Amino acid sequence: MKIISKFYPSLIVAILIMALSLIPINTSAGSGFLNFPHVDKLVHFMLYGLLSFILLHDLHKIFNNKSSLILLTLILCVSYGGLIEVFQSFIDGRSGELYDLLADFAGSLTAIPAFYLFRRLFSNFYA
């Protein structure tokens, strides 16, 4: 239980992503401030970037090998995104899309250098 408690931030973000991803939506309801083409790809990019950033932070509490951390983070985030895309294919108004998974991967990949830059800039926080 002690190890799981180190992952509470990542688990909270993962649960939020799942909840938002599995809510049935009405695609005919067209207006809103985020009504532009491919906005969902931007949302995927941002949410999986956030998940990767926080997961890297949480994993650093346990592991020290940087390349293993990066690989594990990418594998976990992209696998999670793929699993959610499969689940979405069974929900009305949703569909599993390869481009969503690519946006998940791009967000996760972008978060890695952002995390290490943040870590360097705020090294006192990580000391």
Protein Blocks (a to p, Z undefined) as FASTA:
>chain_A
ZZmmmmmmmmmmmmmmmmmmmpccdfklmgdjklcehklmmmmmmmmmmmmmmmmmmmmm
mmmblklmmmmmmmmmmmmmmmmmmmmmmpghiacdfklmmmmmmmmmmmmmmmmmmmmm
mmmmmZZ
